[in-house]
Structure formats: structure tokens, C-alpha cells
Amino acid sequence: MLEKAYLDLERYVLENGHKKEDRTGTGTTSIFGYQMKFDLQEGFPLLTTKHVPFGLIKSELLWFLKGDTNIRYLLQHKNHIWDEWAFKNYVNSAEYNGPDMTDFGLRAEQDADFKAEYLKQKELFCNKILEDVDFADRFGNLGQVYGSQWRKWKTSNNETIDQIKNVIDTIKNNPDSRRMIVSAWNPEDIPSMALPPCHTMFQFYVNDGKLSCQLYQRSGDIFLGVPFNIASYALLTSLIAKECGLEPGTFVHTLGDAHIYNNHVSQVEEQLTRTPYEAPKLWLNPDKDSIFDYDVDDIKIEDYQHHSKIKAPVAV
């Protein structure tokens, strides 16, 4: 059962984790060093013990693959998972003249009136990103985050490296290479990023006509973030495998600091009471050959049976 690896992680951290503080002020239960494996021949590893919105996962991955770093594309596809970081930059700017949003993440949890005002201001911000290109250019960009590093890594010679294109070329032409690696962790660019990369590097491996991928993730929000990461890299592996004439193999997910936020514990406990369904199946448009040609309608999940959503706040 594909989902067992993830549920075992949740149980392990609840039972063996260490209490730690964090930059958001929320606090976590954390472990260091954990690995999960998902055989992609058994199905697509989208969690069934709670609803996971696959539409957000595929539009975010396509955003990365375009080399885009501005949330405008995401908002055009009704994807709000990066809003918080762009909005935070805006309210800290000299141009913002709305209500005080200091410590807005924690205050929004504790004060219903403040939360309503916060959501109102964020909606106004998102609408302005969509309607005003100049405003989007100023406040929608998140710095040199994933898409930039994957597709436009800046060199000391002021050139750019397209890591995704290079790794696909290597898979096709030298599949036994041990250098099929993509890195998002660029120390020079970290200060300019809205959020330093959590999924920092990944490596591909070809064997027996299958493409496998191992991800190293320095920091994993187990309840909210990790389910997205699992599905996103399983999708990426499947897309690249299809272009290279291979079958998807194993996705190996290696975590550094794997943590459950203190305000997610009850949600995790609820999820662990649920019985998983069979894993769904991934459909990719057979008429698309290049990973760079896909749109959101070319990627679908079939036979996705799942339990209801479990809501939890994002720690920013």
C-alpha cells in the first residue's frame, strides 16, 4: 500500500519526535533524517486519507518547469499556495497603506476579526496582482526560487544553466550517469528568496527501463507540505520518464528536519484514524512529447477515492 510509508512517518514523529522552536513561532515536534519509498508502478502516491488538491500540485509544478517565479501564473490557475509569502513582502513594503499586519500569521489564528481583515487585504492583493501587470512585477515575484534555479541557474560568467533540460538530455543519452542531479539550493541567491528551497536537490537513476528519482528535502512540514512534495515529484518523474521512453520507477523521499507543527497535531491524529483507499492513477496526454509542452489540462488523476479534507493553518 503506497500510503503506508507516509502514515508511518506521521506515527513515528508523534511517538519519537523532539520538541523544537522554529522561525514561525509556532513550535514543532521534529525528527532528523527519515526516508520513504513509493513504487510508482503500484499507482500514483496522492494521499487518500484526506483530500489533496491535485490541481494545485500540477499547476505549481508547471510553474516551476516554466522557470517562472511570479505568483501571477499561479493565481491565473486559482492556485494560492504561494500567496502568503508574496503578501508578506507587500505588507512590509513602503507602498502598503492598509491595516497593521505585524505577526499576521499567528494573529490570524487567534483573532477572528483580524483574520477576516487579513483575508480581505490578501484578496485585494491577489486581485491587484491579476489586474495590474506593473504591480505584479513589483510584488508578485518571489525571488530566485525553484523555477529560476531549475531552468535559469546563474553562473559566475553571467550565463544561465537549464538544469532540467540538461538532466533530460543526460537520461536520454547517458542513462548510466551518476550526475543526473538538479539543485535548487544556490547559497548566493538564498537572501533574495521569499522562502529558501525546502526540497533542495534531486537525482535520477535509470534501470530496467524505469526512471527513479530521489529527493533530498531539508525541511518538511509533514501534514501540509510533504503530501504535496510526494505527489509533485512523482508527477515530475512520470513526466520525464514519458519523454525519455521509460516507465516511472521508484520515488525515494529523504527528509532532513521532518516536523509536525504544534497546531497540526490534532489533524494528524484524525488522519491516522482513517483507512486508506487504493491509490489513484495518473493520466498524461499521449499527444505531448516534451515536458515543456504540457498544460494543466494535459495532466489528470483518475479513480481518486479519498476521505474528506482536514483543514490546518499554514505557518509562514
N, C-alpha and C positions, 0 to 999 in steps of 0.2 A: 504494500500500500504506500503510494508516493507521499501522502500527507503525514505519515507516522514520523518521518525524520524531523519535521517541523514541530509537531506536537511534543515529541521527546525533548526538543530543545527548550520549549516553554516549561515543561515539568522540571527539567534539570536546573534551570536558572532559579525557579521558585524555591526549589529544595536546597540548592547548593550555592546560590549567589551571595555576593558581598554587598553590603550597603555602601553606596558611594554618592557623593555630591556630583553635580555637573554644572556646565556653563549656563543652563536654563534656569537653575534654581529649583527644579522640580524634585530631584533626587531619584536614584535608580537602585535596582538590585541587579548586580552585574557579575559576569564571569569573563575570563580572558582565555581565548583560544578554544574554538569549537568548530567541528566540521560536519556538514551534512552532504549526502549524495542522493541525486534524483536520476533514475533511469528514464530518459525521455522516450524510450521505446514503450514504456508502460502507460503513457498518456502525458497530458500537459499538466505541470505542477501548479495549478491555480487552486488555492485553498477552497475547500467545500464546507468547512466547519463555521465559516462566516462568508458572507458575500464579499468578494473582492472585485472592484470595478475594472474589468479588463480594458474598457475603452480608455481609461486614464493611463494604463500601462503602455498600450500600443502607441498612443499619441505622444507620450513622453519619450519613448524610445525613438520614434521617428524624428522628434525634435532634436535629440542627441545626434542622430545619424545625418541630419541636415547641417550639423555644425552650428546650430542656432543657439543663442544664449539669452534671447529676449522672450519674456513670457507672453508676448502678443500672439505668437503662433499657438501656444497652449490655450489661451483664452478664446481664440477663434474656434477651438475644438472643445470648448466647455470644460477645460482641464484647469483646475485651480490649485494643484498641489504645490506649486512654487510661489503662489501669491504672497504668502506670509513674509518671505524674505525680501521681495521687491517692495512690498508695502512698508516694511520696517525701515528700509533705506529712505523711502519717501518721507515718512513722518519725522525722520531725524534730519531732514534737509531744511535749508532756509526757505524753500518755496512753500512748504506745508504751513497752512494757517488755520487748521481745524483744531478740535479739542485736544488737550494733552493726552498723548498715548504712551507716556513713560511706563515701562514694565507692562506693556499691553497684554502679553501672553498670560501672565499669572492673574492680572486684574480681570481679564475677560472671563476667567474661570470662576472668580469669587464674587463678582458684582454683576447682577443681571442687567442693570441699567447701562453700566459701562459696556457690557458685551453687546447690547443692542446698538449702542452708538459706534462701537468699534466695527461691527458688521456693516453698518450703514456707510461709514467712512471708507471701508475697504471696497464695498460695492461701487461707490463713486469713483474710487481709484481705478478699479478694473475697467469700468465703463470708459473712463478717460483714456486708458491705455488702448482700448479698442478703437476709439473715435479719433484720437489725436496722435498722429504718427510722430510729431516732434516730441510730445510728452512721453510717448512710449520709448523713443530713443534716449531720453534723459533718465527715465525712471523704471523702464521695463527690463533693462539689461542687468544681468546678474554677475557680470564679470566673466573671467575666463574659466567658466565651469565646464562640465563634461563635454558638451558638443564641441567647444573650442579646442580642448585638449585632444579629443579623439580625431578630429578632422583637420585642425589648423594649429598643431603644436609649433610654437615659435622657437626658432633656433638662435644661437648666438650670432649667426651670419645674417640674421633678419630674413630668413627663409621660413617656409612652413612645411610641416610633415603631416601627411594624411595617414594616420596610423591604421585606420580601418581599411582603407584601400590597400595599403601595404600588406596587412595581415591576410587579406583575402587573396592577394596575388601569391603570397607565400604558400598558403594552403593549397592553391591550385597547382603551383609549380614545384614546390619543395615540401611536400606534406610531412616528411620526417624531421623537419627543422624543430629545434628546441627553442627557437627565438620568436615564436608566434605570440607576441605579447603586446598588449595595449595598456598604456599607463595614463591615468587621469591626474596623478599626483605630481604636480610641477611646482617645486618649492618656491620658485621665483614669483609665480602667479598667485600663491595662496592668499597674500594680503588683499588682493583685488577681488577675490571671490565672495559672493554673498554667503556661501557655505562651502568650506573646504570639502573635497570629494570624500564621501563615505565609502563608496565602492571604488577602490583606488587603482587596482590593476587586474587584468585577466589574461589567461593564457589558453591557447587551443592545442589540441592533441588529436591526431588522426590515426585510426587503427581499424582494420577490418571493415573498411567502407563507412565508418562512422566518425562524426566530429564531436569531440567532447570539449568542455570548457571548464576551467577552474577560475573562480573569482576570489580575490582576497579583499575583504571588506574590513576596514579599520574600526568601524563603529556601526553597530546595528541596533536600531530601535525594533525590538523583536515583534511587538504587537502590530504597529502601524507600518513600519518601513520594510522589514525583512520579507513579508509576503509579496510586496511589490518587486523587490530585488530578485527574488527567486523566479517569478514569472517573467520579469523583464529580460534576465539573462538566458532563461530557457527559450524565450522568443528570439533573442539575438542569435543564439546558437542555431536555432532551427532555420532562421533566415539565411545565415551564412552557409549552413550545410546545404540548403537547397540550391543556392547559387553555385556551389562548388561540386555539385553532383554527388553529395554524400547524404547519409541518414544522420539525424541527430542521435548522439550517444548519451553520455552521462554529463550532468551538470554537477560540479563539485563546488560547494559553497563553504569557504573558510572565513570564519569571523574572528576579529581581534577582540574588541570590547563589545560583547553581546549583552544587551541590557533590557530590562523591563522597567519603564518609568513607574514611579510610585502611584501615579494616577491612572495606571493601566492594569493594576493587579487584579481588580475585580473582574475586568473584562477578560483577562487571560483565564481566570478561574472559570468563568462562564463558558468560554470556548472549549476548555478541556472536558466539560461535561457532555459535549456533543459528539455524535458518531459520524465519522467522515463518509461521504458518498464516493462512488467511483470517480476517478479523475476524468475531466473533460478531454476533448480532442481539439487540436489546432488545425485550422484551415488556412492555407496560403494560396493566393490567386495563382493558378498554374501558368497563366499567361505572363507573369512577371518573372524576369530572369535576374535582374540586378537588384541588390539590396537597397540601392539608392532610388529605385523607381516606385517603391511601394507607397500607397496612400492608406489612410485608415480603413477604407472600405475593402482593401485587399487582404486584410487580416481579420479572422473571425475565430471565435470559440464555439464549438458545437457540443451539445449534450452536457451543458453545465448545470448540474443539480447541486444546490447549495442550501445551507441554513441562512437565517436572516442576518442582516447587518448587526454589528456591535460597534456602537459609536465610542470614540475616545478622542480627547483633545490632543492637538499637535504641540509638542514642546519646541519653541522657537528660540 
